[in-house]
Amino acid sequence: MKHVLLHTLLLATVPGCASPKEEPPATARLEAPRPSSASAWVQPRPARGVPLTEAPARVLPSPEGAAVVGVPLRASVSRVAVRPGQQVKKGHVLMEVRMPEAVQAAGRHQAATLRREAYARRREQLLALQAQGMARLTELAEAETQLAEAQAEAQAALALLAVAGLNAADAAAVARGGPVPLRSPVEGIVTEVSGVLGETREGGGAPLVRIMGGGEALLEARFARPLPAEARFELVLPGEAPLPLKEAGRAPAMDPRDGTTATWFIPEPPRALPSGLTGRVRVRADSLPGVSVVPARALLLESGQAEVLVRTAAGFRRQPVEVVATSGAEALVRGAGEGDVVAADAESLLLAEGTR
């Protein structure tokens, strides 16, 4: 009796001898889409940080961003007032020179001015006498002629003084042999001083002083492709944060030499940049509506139409997209939904599925 009871207990505890559990029907089990090892699946991401395109750029000199100062007439240097690296204001005296022609013109201007004043007084006297019937017309005509000649001589001398950068107020000092000041036409930094004391320069020769100024920056860049109207731009300089730019103008025609289109930009807000500075103008893709980033290998190009493979419950489907630009291993496209998941390597997936 004990033997029978022990045998019964052993049978109850042996694995596999218990009653099997019921398996759920095969139709009740949900199957996930069949994954493919031929390609990873990625979600299109926003275009932040991915440039649509870039182009080299350089800062053009502003109208008052640079200047050279020389002598228009033969002159000798009598004083050097600045040195390289010195900051100067507009109108600052850079040098003083002696111009023999300017001295002579100043003397003629002074003499003609004195004669003109004397003839003007004589004319007024004759007019008063004529009103009383005591002056002849010939005397009055002669005085007016002399007055006109003096005025003409003074004007001719003043014109030569203007060539030297002088005016009537400077004539008296220059006529006494005083030096002619050479003044800076812009505000900036003196970059070169080539004149030395006693040196004589011919008019219109090499400049004596060079000044590099500031002024609002204007950049020029050349793009090889059309730019969207809604694009935004920024200047990229080594070691500095990107600087927002505003488009100032665009050439109406392509340059036939290299197929590029010149475009000009100003910083926003405006600021001064050194003339000749180089950098890169980047076209920001995140300013374009509906643009997202996918791997470049996610694109299928057939008959001029671009497509991506979007994952579905049954596998995948083809989705037409518009390629805005490619940037290295990535592509900027329109038409990929925010919630879509696309094949990172569309060609490999199609080959693996045998649908190519």
C-alpha positions as CSV (number, residue, x, y, z in Angstrom):
1,M,0.0,0.0,0.0
2,K,2.8,2.4,0.9
3,H,4.6,1.4,-2.4
4,V,1.5,2.3,-4.5
5,L,1.2,5.7,-2.8
6,L,4.9,6.6,-3.3
7,H,4.6,5.7,-7.0
8,T,1.6,8.0,-7.4
9,L,3.4,10.9,-5.7
10,L,6.5,10.5,-8.0
11,L,4.3,10.6,-11.1
12,A,2.7,13.8,-9.9
13,T,6.0,15.6,-9.5
14,V,7.9,14.5,-12.6
15,P,8.1,17.4,-15.2
16,G,6.2,16.9,-18.3
17,C,3.8,14.6,-16.8
18,A,1.4,17.3,-15.7
19,S,-1.4,18.4,-18.0
20,P,-0.2,20.7,-20.8
21,K,-1.3,24.3,-20.9
22,E,-3.5,25.4,-23.8
23,E,-1.7,27.4,-26.5
24,P,-3.5,30.5,-27.8
25,P,-4.8,30.2,-31.3
26,A,-2.2,31.1,-34.0
27,T,-4.6,33.7,-35.4
28,A,-4.6,35.6,-32.1
29,R,-0.8,36.3,-32.3
30,L,0.1,39.7,-33.9
31,E,3.1,39.7,-36.1
32,A,5.4,42.8,-36.4
33,P,6.6,44.0,-39.8
34,R,9.4,41.8,-41.0
35,P,12.6,43.7,-40.3
36,S,15.3,43.8,-42.9
37,S,19.0,43.8,-42.0
38,A,19.8,45.3,-45.4
39,S,19.1,48.8,-44.2
40,A,18.6,50.7,-41.0
41,W,15.5,52.8,-40.5
42,V,15.7,56.4,-39.6
43,Q,13.3,59.2,-38.9
44,P,13.7,62.5,-40.9
45,R,14.9,65.2,-38.7
46,P,14.5,69.0,-38.8
47,A,17.0,70.9,-40.9
48,R,18.5,72.8,-38.0
49,G,22.3,73.1,-38.4
50,V,22.5,71.7,-41.9
51,P,23.4,74.4,-44.5
52,L,21.6,74.5,-47.8
53,T,24.8,75.7,-49.5
54,E,27.8,77.8,-48.7
55,A,30.0,80.1,-50.7
56,P,33.3,82.0,-50.0
57,A,32.8,85.6,-49.1
58,R,35.0,88.7,-48.6
59,V,34.4,92.1,-47.0
60,L,34.5,94.9,-49.5
61,P,35.9,98.3,-48.5
62,S,33.2,100.8,-47.7
63,P,33.2,104.2,-49.5
64,E,35.0,105.7,-46.5
65,G,36.8,102.5,-45.6
66,A,40.2,103.3,-47.1
67,A,42.1,106.4,-48.4
68,V,45.4,107.4,-49.8
69,V,46.8,110.9,-49.5
70,G,49.3,112.4,-51.9
71,V,50.2,115.8,-53.4
72,P,48.4,117.1,-56.6
73,L,51.2,119.6,-57.3
74,R,55.0,119.4,-56.9
75,A,55.8,119.7,-53.2
76,S,58.4,119.0,-50.5
77,V,57.7,117.5,-47.1
78,S,58.2,120.0,-44.3
79,R,56.5,118.0,-41.4
80,V,55.4,114.4,-40.8
81,A,52.6,114.4,-38.2
82,V,51.6,110.8,-38.0
83,R,53.1,107.3,-37.9
84,P,51.8,103.8,-38.9
85,G,49.2,102.4,-36.4
86,Q,48.0,105.8,-35.3
87,Q,44.2,106.4,-35.1
88,V,43.2,109.6,-36.9
89,K,39.9,111.4,-37.3
90,K,38.5,112.8,-40.5
91,G,40.3,116.1,-41.2
92,H,43.3,115.2,-39.0
93,V,46.6,116.8,-40.3
94,L,48.8,114.0,-41.6
95,M,51.7,116.0,-43.1
96,E,52.6,119.5,-44.1
97,V,54.2,120.3,-47.4
98,R,55.4,123.3,-49.3
99,M,54.0,123.8,-52.8
100,P,55.6,126.5,-54.8
101,E,52.7,126.6,-57.3
102,A,50.2,126.9,-54.4
103,V,52.2,129.8,-52.9
104,Q,52.2,131.6,-56.2
105,A,48.5,131.0,-56.6
106,A,47.8,132.3,-53.1
107,G,49.8,135.4,-53.8
108,R,47.9,136.1,-57.0
109,H,44.6,135.5,-55.2
110,Q,45.5,138.0,-52.5
111,A,46.6,140.6,-55.0
112,A,43.6,140.1,-57.2
113,T,41.3,140.4,-54.1
114,L,42.9,143.7,-53.2
115,R,42.4,145.1,-56.7
116,R,38.9,143.8,-56.8
117,E,38.0,145.6,-53.6
118,A,39.6,148.8,-54.9
119,Y,37.8,148.6,-58.2
120,A,34.6,147.9,-56.4
121,R,35.0,151.1,-54.3
122,R,35.9,153.1,-57.4
123,R,32.8,151.8,-59.2
124,E,30.5,152.8,-56.3
125,Q,32.0,156.3,-56.4
126,L,31.5,156.6,-60.1
127,L,27.9,155.5,-59.8
128,A,27.2,158.1,-57.2
129,L,28.8,160.8,-59.4
130,Q,26.9,159.6,-62.4
131,A,23.7,160.1,-60.5
132,Q,24.7,163.7,-60.0
133,G,25.8,164.0,-63.7
134,M,29.4,164.4,-62.7
135,A,30.9,161.1,-64.1
136,R,31.3,160.0,-67.7
137,L,30.1,156.6,-68.9
138,T,33.6,155.8,-70.2
139,E,35.0,156.1,-66.7
140,L,32.3,153.9,-65.3
141,A,32.8,151.3,-68.1
142,E,36.5,151.2,-67.5
143,A,36.1,150.7,-63.7
144,E,33.6,147.8,-64.3
145,T,36.1,146.2,-66.8
146,Q,38.9,146.4,-64.3
147,L,36.7,144.9,-61.6
148,A,35.7,142.0,-63.8
149,E,39.4,141.3,-64.7
150,A,40.3,141.3,-61.0
151,Q,37.5,138.9,-60.2
152,A,38.5,136.6,-63.0
153,E,42.1,136.5,-61.8
154,A,41.1,135.8,-58.2
155,Q,38.8,133.0,-59.4
156,A,41.6,131.4,-61.5
157,A,44.0,131.5,-58.5
158,L,41.3,130.1,-56.2
159,A,40.8,127.2,-58.7
160,L,44.5,126.3,-58.4
161,L,44.3,126.5,-54.6
162,A,41.3,124.1,-54.7
163,V,43.5,121.6,-56.6
164,A,45.9,121.8,-53.6
165,G,43.0,121.3,-51.2
166,L,42.9,124.9,-50.1
167,N,40.3,127.6,-50.1
168,A,40.2,131.4,-49.9
169,A,40.6,131.4,-46.1
170,D,43.9,129.5,-46.5
171,A,45.3,131.9,-49.1
172,A,46.7,134.5,-46.8
173,A,48.7,132.0,-44.7
174,V,50.0,130.2,-47.8
175,A,50.9,133.4,-49.6
176,R,53.2,134.2,-46.7
177,G,55.1,131.0,-47.5
178,G,53.2,128.9,-45.0
179,P,53.0,125.1,-45.4
180,V,50.0,123.3,-47.0
181,P,48.4,120.8,-44.6
182,L,47.5,117.3,-45.9
183,R,44.4,116.1,-44.1
184,S,42.9,112.7,-43.7
185,P,39.7,112.3,-45.8
186,V,38.4,109.4,-43.6
187,E,38.5,108.2,-40.0
188,G,40.7,105.2,-39.5
189,I,44.2,103.8,-38.8
190,V,47.3,105.0,-40.6
191,T,48.8,101.9,-42.3
192,E,51.7,103.4,-44.2
193,V,53.8,106.6,-44.2
194,S,56.2,106.9,-47.1
195,G,57.2,110.5,-47.1
196,V,60.2,111.8,-45.1
197,L,61.3,115.3,-44.2
198,G,62.8,117.3,-47.1
199,E,61.6,114.7,-49.7
200,T,60.2,116.3,-52.9
201,R,57.3,114.6,-54.7
202,E,55.9,115.3,-58.1
203,G,52.2,116.0,-58.4
204,G,50.1,112.9,-58.8
205,G,52.9,110.5,-57.8
206,A,52.9,107.8,-55.2
207,P,50.8,108.4,-52.1
208,L,52.5,109.7,-49.0
209,V,50.1,108.2,-46.4
210,R,47.6,105.3,-46.5
211,I,44.7,105.0,-44.1
212,M,42.4,102.0,-43.5
213,G,39.0,103.0,-42.2
214,G,35.9,101.3,-40.9
215,G,32.4,101.9,-42.0
216,E,29.5,99.5,-42.3
217,A,30.6,96.2,-43.8
218,L,29.4,94.9,-47.2
219,L,30.2,91.3,-48.2
220,E,30.2,89.7,-51.6
221,A,29.7,86.0,-52.2
222,R,29.2,84.0,-55.4
223,F,26.8,81.1,-55.6
224,A,26.7,78.4,-58.2
225,R,23.0,77.6,-57.7
226,P,19.8,79.7,-57.4
227,L,18.8,80.7,-53.9
228,P,15.3,80.4,-52.5
229,A,13.5,83.7,-51.9
230,E,12.8,82.7,-48.3
231,A,16.4,81.8,-47.5
232,R,18.3,83.2,-44.5
233,F,22.0,83.8,-44.4
234,E,24.8,83.9,-41.9
235,L,28.5,84.7,-42.0
236,V,30.9,82.0,-40.7
237,L,34.3,83.3,-39.4
238,P,36.9,81.1,-37.8
239,G,36.6,81.1,-34.0
240,E,33.5,83.3,-33.9
241,A,29.7,82.7,-33.6
242,P,27.8,82.9,-36.9
243,L,26.8,86.5,-37.8
244,P,23.3,87.0,-39.3
245,L,23.3,88.6,-42.7
246,K,20.7,90.5,-44.7
247,E,20.7,90.3,-48.5
248,A,21.5,93.7,-50.0
249,G,21.4,92.9,-53.6
250,R,21.8,90.2,-56.2
251,A,23.3,90.3,-59.7
252,P,20.5,90.1,-62.4
253,A,22.6,87.8,-64.6
254,M,25.0,84.9,-64.2
255,D,28.7,85.5,-64.6
256,P,29.6,83.7,-67.9
257,R,33.2,83.2,-66.7
258,D,32.3,80.7,-63.9
259,G,28.6,80.3,-63.9
260,T,28.1,82.0,-60.5
261,T,25.8,84.7,-59.4
262,A,27.2,87.5,-57.3
263,T,25.2,88.4,-54.2
264,W,25.9,91.1,-51.6
265,F,25.1,91.1,-47.9
266,I,25.2,93.4,-44.9
267,P,25.4,92.3,-41.3
268,E,22.2,92.4,-39.3
269,P,22.4,94.7,-37.3
270,P,25.0,96.6,-39.3
271,R,28.5,96.6,-38.0
272,A,32.0,97.3,-39.1
273,L,34.3,94.6,-40.4
274,P,37.9,94.8,-41.6
275,S,38.1,95.4,-45.3
276,G,39.4,92.2,-47.1
277,L,38.3,89.9,-44.3
278,T,37.3,86.5,-45.7
279,G,34.8,83.9,-44.5
280,R,31.9,81.8,-45.8
281,V,28.3,82.8,-46.3
282,R,26.0,79.9,-45.2
283,V,22.4,79.6,-46.5
284,R,20.4,78.3,-43.5
285,A,18.1,75.4,-44.5
286,D,16.0,75.7,-41.3
287,S,14.4,78.8,-42.8
288,L,12.9,76.8,-45.6
289,P,9.3,75.5,-44.9
290,G,8.7,71.7,-45.0
291,V,12.4,70.8,-45.4
292,S,13.8,67.9,-43.4
293,V,17.1,65.9,-43.4
294,V,17.5,62.3,-44.5
295,P,20.6,60.2,-45.4
296,A,21.7,60.8,-49.0
297,R,21.6,57.0,-49.5
298,A,17.9,57.1,-48.5
299,L,17.1,58.6,-51.9
300,L,16.1,56.6,-55.0
301,L,16.5,58.5,-58.2
302,E,14.6,57.1,-61.2
303,S,13.6,59.0,-64.3
304,G,14.2,62.4,-62.7
305,Q,12.0,61.6,-59.7
306,A,13.3,61.2,-56.2
307,E,11.7,58.8,-53.7
308,V,12.3,57.4,-50.2
309,L,11.1,54.1,-48.8
310,V,8.8,54.6,-45.9
311,R,8.2,51.8,-43.4
312,T,4.7,50.4,-43.1
313,A,3.0,47.6,-41.2
314,A,3.3,45.4,-44.3
315,G,6.9,46.4,-45.2
316,F,7.5,49.7,-46.9
317,R,6.1,52.0,-49.6
318,R,7.6,54.5,-52.0
319,Q,7.2,58.2,-51.1
320,P,8.0,60.9,-53.8
321,V,10.1,63.7,-52.4
322,E,11.7,66.9,-53.7
323,V,15.5,67.1,-53.2
324,V,16.3,70.7,-52.2
325,A,20.0,70.1,-51.8
326,T,22.6,67.6,-50.7
327,S,25.2,68.3,-48.0
328,G,27.8,65.5,-47.7
329,A,26.2,62.3,-46.6
330,E,22.8,64.0,-46.0
331,A,20.1,65.4,-48.2
332,L,17.5,68.1,-47.7
333,V,14.1,67.0,-49.0
334,R,10.5,68.2,-49.0
335,G,7.7,65.6,-48.8
336,A,8.9,63.3,-46.0
337,G,6.4,63.3,-43.2
338,E,7.4,64.2,-39.6
339,G,6.2,60.8,-38.4
340,D,7.6,58.7,-41.2
341,V,10.5,56.3,-40.8
342,V,12.5,55.8,-43.9
343,A,15.2,53.3,-45.0
344,A,18.7,54.7,-44.5
345,D,19.9,52.8,-47.6
346,A,17.1,52.4,-50.1
347,E,19.1,50.7,-52.8
348,S,20.4,48.0,-50.4
349,L,16.9,47.3,-49.1
350,L,15.4,46.9,-52.6
351,L,18.2,44.6,-53.6
352,A,17.7,42.5,-50.5
353,E,14.0,42.3,-51.1
354,G,14.5,41.4,-54.7
355,T,12.3,44.2,-55.9
356,R,15.0,46.1,-57.8
